[in-house]
Amino acid sequence: MLQDPTMTTAARPVRVRIAPSPTGDPHVGTAYIALFNYVFAKHVGGTFILRIEDTDQTRARADSEQMIYDALRWVGLSWDEGPDVGGPFGPYRQSERGPIYAEHARILIDNGRAYRCFCTAERLAAVRARQQLEKTGHGYDRHCRSLPREESDARAAAGEAFVVRLAAPLTGNVVVQDKLRGDVTIDVGQIDDQVLLKSDGMPTYHLANVVDDHLMEISHVIRAEEWISSTPKHVLLYQAFGWQEPQWLHMPLLRNADKSKISKRKNPVSINYYRDAGILPHALLNFLALMGWSFGDDREKFTLAEMIEVFSWERISLGGPVFNLEKLTWLNEKYIHDLDYGQLADAFLGWRMRREHWMQILPLVRERIKKLDEIIPMTEYFFSGDLDYSAVLGDLVVPEVAPADVGKGLLAYVERFEAREGWSAAMLEEEARAWCEALGWKPKHGFMLLRVGSTGRKASPPLFETMAVLGKEITRRRLRRVAEVIASGGKVK
């Protein structure tokens, strides 16, 4: 049964946070969860915090962190504390909090709630292989849990590599008191002795998350339901430290029409895509508000301020909300029709018609035009969303390669540029040449697929410069869509 989580015990101030990882483009799911944290905080006069969870330094990207800031501000959300605005509980970037995590790992070792594990990767692999073969047990076998403390200290002092693991209880249950879903009870037998501190001294998500939430005095953890399975581990950590838990609220996941978790393979998930496709920021925010929450009176169009005023957790529906692009377009249309002509002109000019954008496009086409009236027809695909490929289906081929494999090949190129930091013509060409070589395709065939997929035309200004100006989100969307068209045998969707 839904409980009212608005008030906390002992008049604990409401402090909420979002904690995205800067490992790619800013996800609409981040904006969705940020919205509900923000609205709740503002409704009760609390504090909204942005924390960057970048402990995975192999995947963290500086450009991704900046995109998170830019995207959230674009939709109209701001934060009271964070890496770029400061605050009394910093640092707000986890990579800058290493000594804090090490200190807290030592606290757990000292009180017997954690231990050092010296098992090598080879031993752990052998344990997993044996478990799979015997179909018995799962996870770490607690081999190092019984090591005497003196031996553990001596081996660590001698420089032997180790991780720190939580000494999870061996019997009993863990109860997660979810304020939206009721109590969730988990047998501790399902919980491994999780790694808290890795051998390089960096914390895992579990330790960093709990330590940061406690030290930053987070009162409510409002996040997506995919984190429910991790929450029992976090409850155990709070108990191990002797700390008061926050209140837990797990929001329903955004889903595709088939009820699967929203993913970039079925829907554009980057906030930047919707910005570049001409969605108004307040329309996107309104749409996200409708994902699992009801304003009341069957009202679907409302402002952020109006949502804050009437907000209640009792209006949350836990059924998986469907991320329906047609509904978003309908809502965006309503907002556009509310604009007067001056506002509409400002919105249009501030979208893709701004001077800086034209200054990127004109160097690509100036030598191709004889009159000014040729500029718009020659560049219209820079200002379009999805393209019509019906006139160029015959060019979406690679000789002696089945259409399904051509479609898969295009998706492989998308995966290549998504793994790269930054967005430039040089990077796109470098990846395209490596991609063609890996597939055994001639560049002229691979490049033509990219050209037609990106622009809907066989002839365009320089290919990679054009893709660079189109931007990552529009390019990704078009190439994914044309890959579907090819794989489906030419059916234009």
N, C-alpha and C positions, 0 to 999 in steps of 0.2 A: 504493500500500500504506500502511496506517495506520502512523504512526510514534509512538513514545512521546514526547509533548511535556511530560512531567512535569518533567523536569530541563532547565535551561537551561545554556548554556555559561558558563564562568568563574564558576560558582556564583551566577548572577544571581538575586536574590530574585524570587519569583513575586509579581507585582503585576498584577491584572486590573481591568477596569472595564466598566461599561455607560455609555452616553452618550445617553440619550433626548432628543428634542426636545420642548419643552413647547408643542405646537401643537394639542392636543386631549385627549380622554380617555385615561387610561393603558391601553395596549394589552396584551392577553395575550401578544403576542410579546415585549414588553419584559420581562414577568415570566419568560417561558420562557428568554430569553437571560441574564437576571439570575441565574436559578436555576443554570445551568451554570457561570457565572463564579464565583458564590458557593460552590458545592459544591467546585469545583476548588481555589479559594483555601483553603478550610477543610481540605480533604483534605491539602494539602501545607504548611499553616501559613503561607499567603501573605496578601496584603492585597487586599480588595475595595473598589473605589472607585466612587462615583456622580458623574458629571460631567454638567452640563446644557448641551446644545448649542443655544444660543438666539441664534445669530448672525443668523438670519432674523427680524429684529425686527418685520417686518410680520405675521408669523404667531404669534410667541411670545406666550404668555398666562400671567400670574402665577397664575391659578387652576389652570391645567394643571400648572404646576410643583408646586404644593402637592398636587394629586391624585396625582402620581407618587410623592411621598414617602408619602402616606397609603396608597395602594394596595399598594406594595411592602411596607410594614410590616404591612399587614393580612394578606398571604399568609405573613408570617413571615420576610422577608428584611431584613437590616439591613446597613449599610455602615460601613467603618472610616474612610473619608474622604469628604467631600462638602460641598456648599454650606452645608448646615444643621448639620453637625457639625465642619467645619473640617478641618485637617490641614496637613502641612508643604509641600504642593505646590500650594496655592491660588493665585489664586482657582479655584474649581471650576465657575464659571459663565462660559461663553465670552464673554458680552457684557462681562465685566469684564476681559478679557485683550487688548483691542485693541492697546495699545502693544507687547505681546509679538509679535503677528502682524506688525505693521508692521516691527518690527526684523528679524524673520526673512525677510520679503520683501526687505528691503534687503540682507541677507546674500547671498541668491540672485542679486540683481542685480549685486552687487559681484563675485561669483565667476563671472559669466557664465552661470549656470544658469537665469536668469529675465530678463525684459525688460519694459519698459513698452510698453503698446499704447494708442495714441491714437485708434484707429478709432472713428468715431461709430456710433450704433445704425443710422443710415440706410445707412452703408457696409456694415456687417455684414449687414443685411437684403438689400442688393443682391447681396452675395457668395453668400448662401444661395439667392437666386432664380436666379442664374446657374448655380450648381451643380445645382440641380434641373432647370433647363431643359436643360443640357448632359449631365446624368447623369454628371458627372465630379467626383471629389473629394468630401470631406465635411469639415465643421468649419472652423475658422479657417484662412485662407490664408497666415498668417505674414507678413502685409504689413509689420508693424512690427519684425519680428525682426532685420532688417539695419540698423536705424537706428543711426548712430554714438552712442556713449555720451554724447558732449558735447552732441549735439543733443537727446537724450532728457532729459538733466539740465536743459538750458536751457528746454525746453518745459514740463517739470514745475515748474520754479522760476517760470515765468511764469503759472502757475495753470491750465494746460490740463488738462482732465480725462483720466484714464488709468486703465487696469487693469493689474495685473501678471500676466504669463503665464509659465508654466514653459516653458523652452526644451527640449522633449523631444528625445531622440536621433532622428536621421533614419534610422538604419539599425540593424539588429540585433533582438534579442528581449529581452523582459522575462520573467523566470522567478519565479513566485510559488510558494514552497515551503510548500504547505499541509499541515499535519501530519495532517489527516484524509483528504485527497484526493490527496496526492502532488503532484508538480510540475505547475503550470499554466503553459504557455508562450504568450506573446502577442507577435505581430509589432508592433514599435513603429509601423509604418505605420498601425495601427488606433487609435493614441493621439494625441489632439489636443494642441495647446499650451494646456492647460487654464488657465482663470483661477484665480489664487491669491488675489489681493486685488482687491476690487471698487472701483469709482470712488468709493464713499462711505467707503472705508477699512476696510470690514468684510471679513473673510476669507471665502473659500468653505469649504465643508465639507472639501475635500481638505487645504488648508493647515492649518486649525485642528485637524483631526483628527490629522494627523501631528505637528505641533509639540507639541500637548498630550500625545499619547501618549509622545513622547520626553522631554519635560521632566518628566512625571509618572512616568517610568521604568517604563512599562507593558512587561511581559515577554511577555505573551500577548494577542493580540487575538482574542477569541472572539465571533463575531457571526454573523448569519444569512447564508446562501449568496447572498442577493440582492446582497451587497456584493462578491462575487468580481470583478465587472466593474470595480469601482473600485480594487481592490487593486493592479493593475499601476501605476496612477498614483501610488499611495502608495509603492510600491517605488522608483519613479523619484525621488520626493521624498526618501526616505531616502538614496538614493545621491547626490543633489544636495547634501545637507547633509553627507554623509560619516558618517552615523549607522548604528549597528547596528539592523537590523530587529528587530521583535518576532517571536515565532512566531505564525503565522497558523493559525486554526482556524475554518472556516466550517460552522456547524451547518445541518442540513436545515431547510427552511422548513416551517412549519405549513400544512397544506393542507385545503381542503374535500373533501367526499366525491368530487367530480369531478376531484380532483387540482389544481385551481386554487389559487392562493395564498389563504390565509384572508383574508376581507374582511367588512366590516360588512354588506354586501348579502346575504350568505349565512349568516353566523353572527354572534352577538353577539361583538364583539372587545374591548369595554371590560372591564377587571378589575372595575370597579364594578358592571357588570350581574350578574356571578356572585355578588358579595357581596349585592346587593339581591334576587337570586332565591333566596337561601337555600342557596347552596353553602358548605360549610365551608372555611375557608382552607387547612387542611392537606390536604383532599381535592383542591382545585384544584392545589396545589403537587405532590402525588403524581401527579396526572393529567398535568401538564406534564412531569414527570420521565420519564414513559413515552413522550413524544413524541421518538422517535429514540434512546432509551437503554433498556438492559435491566438489571434488577437481577441477573438470573441465577436459575436453577432455576425458570423460569416464574413467578416471584413478581411480583405486580402491586401489592400493597399494602405500603407501607413508609413509615417516617418519614424526615424530613429528616436526622436524625442517622444513621440506618442507611444512607442513600444516601451521605453524606459518608464513612462508614467504608469502604465497598466500592468507592468511585468509581474508574472507569478509563475512559479514552478508547477503549479497545479494545471497549467495549460500545456504542459509538455505531453506529447504522445510518443510512446516508446516504439511504435511500429516504424520500420525502416522507411524514412522519407525518400521518395523517388526524385532524383535530380532530373527534372523534365525541362529540356531546353526550350520546348514549345511554350511552356508556362513562363519561363524567364523572358522569352521574346514578347509574349503577350503583356507581361507586366512592364517591360521596358517601353513598349508602345504606349501604354497608359501614361507613363511619366513624360515621354516625348510630347504627347498631345496636351499635357498640362503646361508646357513651356510657351511663353509668348514668343513672338518672332525674334525679338532681340536675344532672348535667352537661348533659343534654338540656334541662332546664328553663332553665338558665343560657344555653345557646346560643340557645334560642328567645326568651327575654326580651331578650337582647342583640341580636337580629336586628331585628325590626320591632315588637316589643311593648314596647320601652322607653318610658319616660314621655315623653321628649322628642318621640318620634314621635307619640304620642297627642296631645300638646299642639299639634301641627300639624293633626291630623285633626279634633279635637273642635270647634274654631271653625267648621268647615265644615258640621257636622251637628247641632249642639246644638238649633237652632231647628226641626229637622225630626223630633225624637223626642219621644215621650210617656212611654216606659218604657225602662229600661236594657236590656231584652232586645232592643230594636230596634237597638242600636248595632252589633252584629256583623253582622247581615244587611245593614244599610245601608252598611257600610264594607268588606265582605269583599274587594272588588277592590283595596284598598290592601295586601292581604296575599297576593295571588295572583301567579302568574307569567303564563303564557299564558292567554288567555281563550277561552271558547266563544262564537262569534258566530252559531251556528245559529239562535237565536231572534230575532236582530236583522238578518238579512240584508236584509230589505226596507227598512231605514233606511240602508243603506250605498249611497246613490245620490245623484246630483245630476241634476236634471231636464235632459233633452236632452243629456246628456254620456255617451259610451260608457263602459262599465265599465273598459276598459283605460286610458282617459284619466283616469278618477277615481282609479284606482290610482296612476298616474304623478303626478297632482296631489298626492296624500297624501305621496308620497316627496319632492316638491318642498318641502313644508312641513318635513319632517324636515331636509332640507338647509339650510333657512333657519335653524332654531334651532341646528343643529350649527355654523354659521358664527359664531354669537354667543358672546360671553364671558358667563359667569354663567348662572344658571337662576332665573327669577322669573316670577310670574304676569304682571307688566307687560310683560316682554319677550315672553312667549309670545303675549299678546293683540296686541301691536304687530305681531309678525310674522304672526299669523293674519289680521289685517285687511289688511295689505299683500299677503299671499298671495292672499286672496280677490279683491282688486282686480286683481292681476296676471293671474289666471285668468278674470276676468269672472264669478265665482260670487257669489251672494248670501251674505252672512255666515251667515244662518240655515242654509243648506245646508252650507257649509264647516264651521261650528262643530258641526253635528250629526255630521258625519263624525268630527271630532276627539273628540267626546264618546263616541260609540259605540265608536270605535277604542280609546280610552284606558280606558274603564270597562266596556264590554260592555253598557251600558244607555242607554236614551233619556233618562232623567232622572237627574241627579246633582247634587251640590252645585255651586257656581260652577265653571265649566269650567276656567279657567286656574289658579285656585287649587288645584283638584284635581290638575291635571297637574304643578303645581309640587311638591306633596307627594309624588306618585308618584315623582318623580325623573326625571332625564334618561334613564337607562339603560332603565328599565322602559317609559317612554313611547315611546322610540325603538323598542324591540323590538315593542311592541304595534302601533304605527302601521305599521311595516314589514310586520308579519305580516298586518294587516288589508288593507293595500294588495295583498298577494299574493292574499288571499281574494277581493277585489273583481275584480282583473284576471283571475283564473282562472274567473270566472263563478259565484262563490259556493261553491266547494269549500272546506270548512273543513279546514284542515290541523292 
